[in-house]
Structures are given as C-alpha cells and as structure tokens.
Amino acid sequence: MIPIEAINKKARAEWIRQLVFVGPAVVFFTLIIAVPFVLSIYYGFTSWNGVTANVKWVGLDNYKQVFLEDDGFRTSFWFTARYTVAAVLLTNLAGFGLALLVTQKIRTSNLLRTIFFLPNVIGGLLLGFIWSFIFVKGFAAIGELTGIGFFELPWLGTSGTAFWGIVIVTVWQYAGYLMVIYIAALMNVPPELMEAARIDGATRLQLLRSIIVPLIMPAVTVSLFLTISWSFKVFDLNLSLTGGGPYGSTESVALNIYQEAFRNNRYGIGTAKALIFFVIVALITMLQVYVTKKKEVEA
C-alpha cells in the first residue's frame, strides 16, 4: 500500500509542473484577453472618451444608439456581410483548386506550392499599399497600352469596383494558405478507394463530388471557419487599400469601430459596437462549424 505522504508529494510535484508550464500562459491570457474583454463589457455601458478619468454610466443608451441611430454602422455591417460571402466562397474555391492542381503528378508542383503560398507571408497593411499602387498605376498603364476595359476601370474610385478590388486582394492573399490545408486533406484520401471508383467507371466529376469532397469535409470545416473569421474581422487591408472609401461605401465593421473609438473619441459606443459584432460573428461561426461537422464522414 502506497503511503499517504508519497501520494501527497506526487500530487504537489504534479501541481508544480502544471504551474511552471501552464501558469505563464494563463497569466498572459488573463492580462491580454480576459481582463480587456471584461473591461470592454463594462465600458460598453458607459460614456467615455478613452482618455480622461471621467467615466459616466449610461446603461443601454449606447446600444440603442447603435441599433436605432447609427446608419454608418449598418452600412459597414452590410458591406462586411457581402464582402464575407464573396471572399469566403472565392477564397475556398481558389484554395481547393490550387490544391487539386499541385497534387497532380507535375514536375513543378513543389515550386508552385511555394509561389502560391508566398502572398500569405506579406502583411495586410503592406499588401494593401502594394495593391493600391497596382490598381491605380499598374492597371492604368496596362489599360493604356492594351485598351482592355478590365484594366481601365476605376478600381478604387467607385463603390462597386472598390468592393471587388478588396475581394480580389483577399483571395490572392489567403488562397495559398487554404491550399496547404486542402493539400493535407487530399493526401489522406485513400488511393485504393479512388482506384476502385475509377474501375467502376466513375468520372472525374463523380469522384470529386462523391468521394473527395465528403472525405475532406474536416478541412472544409477548418477553412470555412478561418475565412469567415478573417473576412468579418478585416481591418488592415481595408484601411490601407481604400480607407473605407469612396464615401464610406467600403468601410468594414472593424474599421468603423476603430474610427468610433480612436478617432471620434467615443470609446463607450466603440466598445458597444465591438461587443455586438463579437456576438454576431461568434453565432455565425458556431453555426457554420455545427453544420459542416455534421457532413463529415470517415473513410
């Protein structure tokens, strides 16, 4: 029979190990995530400019103003919702298409994987400034030389073209990252299952629809979750590429919250908007994960 002292000593040693390895992460999570989140809930019910010590409790007034009076927030949310739908669909289709391409037996597959992934390495702000130059200067020069209407469009000058400009840059940046996720899923599709289906006379489209897509649904779940969260939270690309223009037509919710809190110095309303936004995005992502997880199958 093991002595009680030995059991207590072992338990203390286990607690010390957990404290050493997990403790710093818990402390940093508490200071960086948990405490600011709780404070933001509090400030959402106050009138505060984010600078002075004068914090006035206003209750639900901030939320009433956001829902009933703030047309800018509704406009930015409508833009963000449309942008998210377009970006999520096109980025996942592009990433999956690239994954199918580079998993074929071609000599340059490794080189292509590197090239397609490289845009994801560039930061959002820098990427926005680069593509702003491409849209304004590069496309204009190509349009003058070739006369092709696509390059002569005012890409950042109208609300419609600016919207698609942001979508194009988003797809260009993130498709390579999703490609890596889809490659890992495609490599795990049993080759004997594919071979048996081919022997039975299945076409490429039937293979894709009936075997490949159902078996890579875990990757689809992850990719959809990532792209939905990325698209809803878009800020740096939006700021550097269009700045929310023209006339606020491409202002994302994250940029609207930033403008409200740090430029208009209305921190209370800004945090109220942030909390509303957090709840909506959390509900959408949880619904997406629930729906796609139900469609996952095992080989």
Phi and psi in degrees as a GROMACS rama.xvg file:
@    title "Ramachandran Plot"
@    xaxis  label "Phi"
@    yaxis  label "Psi"
@TYPE xy
-77.2045  130.668  ILE-2
-63.6649  151.07  PRO-3
-61.9823  -36.3658  ILE-4
-62.7439  -39.5038  GLU-5
-65.5104  -39.8418  ALA-6
-64.7163  -44.3836  ILE-7
-64.2648  -39.1932  ASN-8
-64.097  -41.586  LYS-9
-65.2394  -39.756  LYS-10
-65.4426  -40.9136  ALA-11
-64.9434  -39.8299  ARG-12
-63.561  -38.3324  ALA-13
-66.1717  -40.47  GLU-14
-65.4473  -38.1829  TRP-15
-64.7336  -42.606  ILE-16
-61.8498  -43.9866  ARG-17
-64.2537  -39.0375  GLN-18
-65.2838  -40.0022  LEU-19
-68.732  -43.6328  VAL-20
-87.842  -36.3921  PHE-21
-97.3896  -28.7842  VAL-22
-53.7924  -51.2709  GLY-23
-58.4339  -40.5873  PRO-24
-63.6323  -40.7285  ALA-25
-64.4999  -41.5555  VAL-26
-63.0899  -47.8971  VAL-27
-66.0089  -38.9026  PHE-28
-62.421  -41.9824  PHE-29
-63.5462  -45.3244  THR-30
-73.0367  -36.7304  LEU-31
-93.7272  -32.1681  ILE-32
-110.983  -58.3166  ILE-33
-66.4031  -51.4607  ALA-34
-62.3383  -48.9801  VAL-35
-59.5161  -35.1494  PRO-36
-66.0708  -44.3123  PHE-37
-64.5764  -41.3404  VAL-38
-64.1957  -36.7505  LEU-39
-65.4952  -35.2191  SER-40
-61.9289  -42.6836  ILE-41
-64.7884  -48.2226  TYR-42
-66.9459  -21.262  TYR-43
-64.7766  -18.214  GLY-44
-104.023  16.6964  PHE-45
-127.163  167.281  THR-46
-110.247  108.1  SER-47
-145.385  141.361  TRP-48
-91.5199  2.47471  ASN-49
82.7279  -0.00599471  GLY-50
-124.663  -54.9871  VAL-51
-78.1286  169.722  THR-52
-86.5478  -0.826027  ALA-53
-83.7485  99.6575  ASN-54
-113.532  116.235  VAL-55
-106.953  128.597  LYS-56
-76.0138  124.809  TRP-57
-122.049  0.95702  VAL-58
67.635  -129.185  GLY-59
-90.8518  9.70089  LEU-60
-60.5475  -39.8158  ASP-61
-61.2399  -42.7164  ASN-62
-69.7287  -36.5632  TYR-63
-63.3154  -41.526  LYS-64
-65.3551  -40.3365  GLN-65
-64.7377  -45.3787  VAL-66
-76.6983  -34.1532  PHE-67
-104.038  -26.3453  LEU-68
-121.578  -17.9642  GLU-69
-91.2268  90.547  ASP-70
-68.1888  -31.6606  ASP-71
-63.0534  -38.1481  GLY-72
-67.9386  -41.5579  PHE-73
-64.7797  -39.7602  ARG-74
-64.2319  -43.8395  THR-75
-66.6569  -35.2104  SER-76
-69.8072  -38.0627  PHE-77
-64.4849  -42.2383  TRP-78
-62.2835  -45.8957  PHE-79
-62.5483  -39.3721  THR-80
-65.1934  -45.3656  ALA-81
-64.8265  -42.9299  ARG-82
-62.6426  -40.9441  TYR-83
-63.1918  -44.8878  THR-84
-60.1661  -48.6072  VAL-85
-65.6323  -44.6758  ALA-86
-67.4326  -41.84  ALA-87
-63.84  -47.4863  VAL-88
-64.3675  -50.4653  LEU-89
-70.5307  -38.0075  LEU-90
-66.7413  -41.9649  THR-91
-68.7245  -39.9527  ASN-92
-63.3335  -43.4289  LEU-93
-65.3357  -44.2724  ALA-94
-62.8971  -42.0506  GLY-95
-67.5594  -40.3058  PHE-96
-62.7646  -42.6959  GLY-97
-64.1598  -38.5606  LEU-98
-63.5876  -42.1932  ALA-99
-61.9414  -38.6197  LEU-100
-66.0047  -49.3391  LEU-101
-80.1846  -8.44635  VAL-102
-92.077  1.79965  THR-103
-79.9375  165.412  GLN-104
-82.0478  78.7762  LYS-105
-124.301  149.56  ILE-106
-66.51  -34.8789  ARG-107
-96.415  23.3044  THR-108
-62.1854  -41.7364  SER-109
-66.2718  -39.9645  ASN-110
-64.444  -41.9546  LEU-111
-64.5964  -38.3983  LEU-112
-60.5507  -43.0742  ARG-113
-64.5652  -45.05  THR-114
-62.7963  -44.4931  ILE-115
-68.9783  -28.7743  PHE-116
-83.025  -23.6499  PHE-117
-54.6059  -41.1759  LEU-118
-56.9692  -27.8846  PRO-119
-68.7158  -19.0595  ASN-120
-75.3867  -27.0851  VAL-121
-77.0602  135.159  ILE-122
-67.6872  155.87  GLY-123
-62.0685  -42.8332  GLY-124
-63.367  -49.4556  LEU-125
-62.8017  -40.6598  LEU-126
-61.6941  -40.8269  LEU-127
-63.5508  -42.5748  GLY-128
-67.012  -38.2812  PHE-129
-62.5596  -48.5776  ILE-130
-72.2032  -25.7517  TRP-131
-62.4408  -42.6426  SER-132
-64.4623  -40.7787  PHE-133
-63.5306  -46.1368  ILE-134
-64.78  -43.3174  PHE-135
-81.992  -46.6303  VAL-136
-98.6195  -50.6909  LYS-137
-63.714  -51.4577  GLY-138
-63.8764  -37.0099  PHE-139
-63.3836  -41.36  ALA-140
-65.7206  -42.6116  ALA-141
-64.9116  -38.996  ILE-142
-62.9603  -39.5663  GLY-143
-66.1776  -36.1226  GLU-144
-76.5925  -38.369  LEU-145
-103.368  -25.2895  THR-146
75.359  11.8749  GLY-147
-75.3099  127.137  ILE-148
-62.4327  -30.8927  GLY-149
-57.9784  -40.6469  PHE-150
-82.1618  -13.0667  PHE-151
-93.6341  -0.688766  GLU-152
-68.2029  146.73  LEU-153
-77.7446  79.6704  PRO-154
-58.4856  -36.3116  TRP-155
-110.287  12.4372  LEU-156
-98.9424  -19.3848  GLY-157
-125.053  159.611  THR-158
-64.453  -38.3584  SER-159
-68.2059  -49.5439  GLY-160
-69.9012  -34.6964  THR-161
-65.0339  -38.324  ALA-162
-58.834  -50.0221  PHE-163
-71.6226  -26.4617  TRP-164
-62.4804  -44.5459  GLY-165
-64.4471  -39.9485  ILE-166
-63.1769  -43.7279  VAL-167
-59.805  -45.7456  ILE-168
-65.9564  -38.5764  VAL-169
-61.7773  -47.0215  THR-170
-61.9644  -43.0185  VAL-171
-61.846  -36.4056  TRP-172
-77.5612  -44.4754  GLN-173
-99.0497  -12.8125  TYR-174
-60.5479  -37.6529  ALA-175
-66.1616  -34.5335  GLY-176
-67.5294  -45.5045  TYR-177
-66.3999  -30.4709  LEU-178
-55.9638  -41.9233  MET-179
-62.3533  -42.4271  VAL-180
-64.1526  -43.8432  ILE-181
-70.2969  -32.4133  TYR-182
-61.2022  -46.0981  ILE-183
-59.4479  -39.3827  ALA-184
-69.8409  -42.383  ALA-185
-65.0426  -33.8709  LEU-186
-67.964  -19.268  MET-187
-94.4952  -0.606521  ASN-188
-72.0042  123.716  VAL-189
-59.2266  120.483  PRO-190
-64.6138  -30.9272  PRO-191
-66.8729  -31.7759  GLU-192
-67.4584  -41.7011  LEU-193
-64.6497  -42.6259  MET-194
-64.8499  -40.4317  GLU-195
-63.5859  -38.5912  ALA-196
-67.5208  -38.3379  ALA-197
-65.3472  -40.4897  ARG-198
-61.9985  -35.3182  ILE-199
-76.1938  -1.55211  ASP-200
94.5947  16.7362  GLY-201
-70.5004  137.863  ALA-202
-81.6549  171.773  THR-203
-61.7711  -39.8126  ARG-204
-65.411  -40.3025  LEU-205
-66.4115  -39.2849  GLN-206
-60.6661  -43.4811  LEU-207
-65.6118  -45.7255  LEU-208
-76.697  -38.9168  ARG-209
-97.9257  -19.2347  SER-210
-121.274  -55.8976  ILE-211
-65.5998  -54.7605  ILE-212
-60.6289  -46.8522  VAL-213
-60.8455  -35.3331  PRO-214
-78.2674  -20.0721  LEU-215
-102.338  16.3371  ILE-216
-59.2182  -33.8176  MET-217
-57.7063  -38.9193  PRO-218
-68.8842  -36.04  ALA-219
-63.5581  -40.9801  VAL-220
-58.6817  -48.3175  THR-221
-64.715  -44.7099  VAL-222
-66.0111  -41.6363  SER-223
-64.2368  -42.54  LEU-224
-59.9309  -46.0364  PHE-225
-64.476  -47.3045  LEU-226
-69.6587  -34.5887  THR-227
-64.6652  -45.8491  ILE-228
-67.051  -41.8782  SER-229
-60.6295  -46.8424  TRP-230
-68.0366  -42.8632  SER-231
-64.4252  -34.2785  PHE-232
-93.2223  10.7847  LYS-233
-55.6163  129.373  VAL-234
-141.356  -59.4846  PHE-235
-63.8654  -41.9549  ASP-236
-65.4561  -41.9554  LEU-237
-62.9565  -42.3156  ASN-238
-66.1403  -45.491  LEU-239
-81.765  -27.4787  SER-240
-84.9311  -48.3994  LEU-241
-123.984  -19.2655  THR-242
65.0071  19.9257  GLY-243
89.1175  -6.61022  GLY-244
-86.2117  176.673  GLY-245
-77.1214  136.313  PRO-246
55.8528  39.2827  TYR-247
73.7884  10.0311  GLY-248
-75.0418  -19.6994  SER-249
-118.908  30.0108  THR-250
-83.429  119.889  GLU-251
-77.3391  166.842  SER-252
-63.6271  -41.708  VAL-253
-61.2054  -40.8321  ALA-254
-68.8283  -37.8343  LEU-255
-62.5184  -41.8152  ASN-256
-63.8569  -42.8005  ILE-257
-61.0109  -45.3008  TYR-258
-62.1407  -42.1815  GLN-259
-65.0334  -45.6312  GLU-260
-80.7651  -43.4292  ALA-261
-106.075  -15.9365  PHE-262
-106.104  -39.7104  ARG-263
-87.5071  -5.97957  ASN-264
54.9817  40.0324  ASN-265
-117.916  76.6714  ARG-266
-66.7095  -34.9398  TYR-267
-62.4229  -48.0297  GLY-268
-68.0696  -36.711  ILE-269
-61.1923  -44.1027  GLY-270
-70.5277  -31.3051  THR-271
-63.722  -43.6776  ALA-272
-62.0936  -41.5062  LYS-273
-62.2637  -40.1168  ALA-274
-68.4326  -40.9671  LEU-275
-60.2194  -45.0546  ILE-276
-62.847  -41.7912  PHE-277
-60.4698  -45.5519  PHE-278
-63.4028  -43.455  VAL-279
-64.5982  -47.4446  ILE-280
-64.5135  -39.8002  VAL-281
-62.4214  -43.1598  ALA-282
-64.7427  -42.2886  LEU-283
-65.3197  -45.0279  ILE-284
-67.5156  -37.8402  THR-285
-65.6575  -39.2162  MET-286
-64.3981  -41.9497  LEU-287
-62.3047  -46.1665  GLN-288
-63.7209  -40.5894  VAL-289
-62.8051  -44.3637  TYR-290
-68.5622  -46.6209  VAL-291
-73.0561  -31.4091  THR-292
-63.8301  -32.4794  LYS-293
-68.7345  -21.8377  LYS-294
-91.8428  -2.4092  LYS-295
-73.8106  141.311  GLU-296
-129.336  166.817  VAL-297
-110.851  145.275  GLU-298
